[in-house]
Amino acid sequence: MISMYIGSGDVSSLLSGINTKGYLELWQRFMSGTKPYYNSYNSPIDALRTGKILEDRYFLTLPDDYYEQYVETCKELDVLKSSIDFARLSNGQIIDFDELKTCELNDFLLIQNAKERNDLEYIKKTYKINYNQVQFQLLCTGLKKANLVFLSVYSYNDEENYGREVKENETVKFKIQRDEKVIDFIKDRAKIFQTVKDYFKNNENGK
């Protein structure tokens, strides 16, 4: 059977209008059974390449019970599969996670101000895609809360970033609570994809 799943990175397309380009392209990728592979370390796009390098640098600041790129499949709808930047495990079970986003210094300062005001609505509105992605991940993991972490980018020079030591005051962490309204919307949109996956699975041998 071809691999049919929706990833947490697809959440924006999944929740888009059904006649939008993003939603239709999601269907094309889903039915093809393949996912594009990106080598972010060699990306010509500065933001992608720098983001990947700084992910590695951030990982060095975490305790030993955190693991990179941990994959969790939703038990309720196994068509949903989430890749989590940094998952904290205990006895083989995920108990917390950090989803990391890099941003320009000016944006970071605004995020920092929102944190000082305890203004989660700013994150929900301005970084809606990231917020929804964490909700997708909470659905897949079954957790009630997790962390959305923002890290400031100072330079797009690879050599500087590979040697960067991430300090605590260079990150802002928001504790994101499970939002059942968003999760219900994700589940509602995922049902048709689950139906198609189940159909192919049940008929893969020509039954």
Secondary structure, 3 states (H helix, E strand, C coil): CCCCCEEHHHHHHHCCCCCCHHHHHHHHHHHHCCCCCCCHHHCCCHHHHHHHHHHHHHHCCCCCCEEEEEEEECCCCCCEEEEEEEEEEECCEEEEEEEEEEEEHHHHHHHHHHHHCCCHHHHHHHCHHHHHHHHHHHHHHCCCEEEEEEEEECCCCHHHHHCCCCCHHHEEEEEEECCHHHHHHHHHHHHHHHHHHHHHHHCCCCC
